[in-house]
Amino acid sequence: MSRKAGPETPDGRYFVARGRLWRKGDPSLCDTARRAAIKALMQARLAERRAGDDAERRAARDAIQAAKRHLGEAGPVWWDDGAPDESGQHPADSRYRDWWFSLDAAARARGEHDPRGD
């Protein structure tokens, strides 16, 4: 974990950033599929930044969502134990509450931090 990276839940389903749980990608994806989806995601994000009008922006956002679904970061959950998706929740308000409060203060602070910058 890099110095700025937030903590990862013990089951590997989420990481914490900006005080929220963010779903990680499906670990069962093969490397080729993962690389292709990440490339599509980065290209779509670039297209969103460069969009000249609402139609281009909407198309780019749709492409972002499609890539995230392919990666397993959005859409149906990739695990099969029936656990709900808790993306977007603060860890203290989720089933990860005990884990969150077991972390030291520095780890929780990294999870509250925005890794994109202050």
C-alpha positions as CSV (number, residue, x, y, z in Angstrom):
1,M,0.0,0.0,0.0
2,S,1.4,3.4,-0.9
3,R,1.8,6.1,1.7
4,K,-1.4,7.8,0.5
5,A,-3.5,4.7,-0.2
6,G,-6.4,4.0,2.0
7,P,-6.9,0.7,3.9
8,E,-8.3,-2.4,2.2
9,T,-11.1,-4.4,3.9
10,P,-9.9,-7.8,5.1
11,D,-12.0,-9.6,2.5
12,G,-10.4,-7.6,-0.3
13,R,-13.8,-6.3,-1.6
14,Y,-13.2,-2.6,-0.9
15,F,-10.7,0.1,-0.2
16,V,-11.4,3.2,1.8
17,A,-10.9,6.7,0.4
18,R,-12.5,10.0,1.1
19,G,-14.3,8.3,4.0
20,R,-16.2,5.9,1.8
21,L,-16.0,2.2,0.8
22,W,-15.0,1.8,-2.9
23,R,-15.5,-1.5,-4.6
24,K,-12.3,-3.1,-5.9
25,G,-12.2,-4.9,-9.2
26,D,-13.1,-8.6,-9.7
27,P,-9.9,-10.6,-8.8
28,S,-11.0,-13.5,-11.1
29,L,-10.6,-11.4,-14.2
30,C,-7.7,-12.5,-16.3
31,D,-4.8,-10.1,-16.8
32,T,-5.6,-9.5,-20.5
33,A,-9.3,-8.6,-19.7
34,R,-8.3,-6.4,-16.8
35,R,-5.7,-4.5,-18.8
36,A,-8.2,-4.0,-21.6
37,A,-10.9,-2.7,-19.3
38,I,-8.5,-0.4,-17.5
39,K,-7.3,1.0,-20.8
40,A,-11.0,1.6,-21.9
41,L,-11.6,3.3,-18.5
42,M,-8.7,5.6,-18.9
43,Q,-9.6,6.5,-22.4
44,A,-13.2,7.2,-21.4
45,R,-12.1,9.4,-18.5
46,L,-9.9,11.3,-20.9
47,A,-12.8,11.6,-23.4
48,E,-15.0,13.0,-20.5
49,R,-12.4,15.7,-19.7
50,R,-12.1,16.6,-23.4
51,A,-15.9,16.5,-24.1
52,G,-17.0,19.6,-26.0
53,D,-20.7,19.2,-25.4
54,D,-23.3,17.3,-23.4
55,A,-23.7,14.5,-25.9
56,E,-19.9,13.8,-25.9
57,R,-19.9,14.0,-22.1
58,R,-22.8,11.6,-21.8
59,A,-21.1,9.1,-24.2
60,A,-17.9,9.3,-22.2
61,R,-19.7,8.7,-18.9
62,D,-21.5,5.7,-20.4
63,A,-18.1,4.3,-21.5
64,I,-16.7,4.9,-18.0
65,Q,-19.6,3.0,-16.5
66,A,-19.3,0.2,-19.0
67,A,-15.6,-0.2,-18.2
68,K,-16.3,-0.2,-14.4
69,R,-18.9,-2.8,-14.8
70,H,-16.5,-5.0,-16.8
71,L,-13.9,-4.6,-14.1
72,G,-16.4,-5.5,-11.4
73,E,-16.2,-2.1,-9.7
74,A,-19.8,-1.3,-10.5
75,G,-22.9,-3.3,-11.5
76,P,-23.6,-6.7,-10.0
77,V,-21.2,-7.7,-7.2
78,W,-18.5,-10.2,-8.2
79,W,-18.7,-12.2,-4.9
80,D,-21.2,-15.0,-4.5
81,D,-21.8,-15.3,-0.8
82,G,-24.9,-13.0,-0.8
83,A,-23.3,-10.1,0.9
84,P,-24.7,-6.8,-0.2
85,D,-22.8,-4.1,-2.0
86,E,-21.8,-1.4,0.5
87,S,-20.0,0.9,-1.9
88,G,-20.3,4.5,-0.9
89,Q,-20.9,3.9,2.8
90,H,-18.6,5.1,5.5
91,P,-16.9,2.0,7.0
92,A,-18.3,2.9,10.4
93,D,-21.9,2.6,9.0
94,S,-21.3,-0.8,7.4
95,R,-20.6,-4.4,8.4
96,Y,-16.9,-3.4,8.4
97,R,-17.4,-1.2,11.5
98,D,-15.4,-3.4,13.9
99,W,-12.6,-3.7,11.4
100,W,-12.6,0.1,10.8
101,F,-12.3,0.9,14.5
102,S,-9.6,-1.7,15.0
103,L,-7.3,0.2,12.6
104,D,-4.8,2.6,14.0
105,A,-5.5,6.3,13.7
106,A,-3.0,6.7,10.9
107,A,-4.7,4.0,8.7
108,R,-8.1,5.6,9.4
109,A,-6.7,9.0,8.4
110,R,-5.5,7.6,5.1
111,G,-9.0,6.3,4.5
112,E,-10.5,9.7,5.1
113,H,-7.9,11.3,2.8
114,D,-8.6,12.0,-0.9
115,P,-5.8,10.2,-2.8
116,R,-6.3,12.5,-5.8
117,G,-5.0,15.4,-3.8
118,D,-6.0,17.8,-1.0
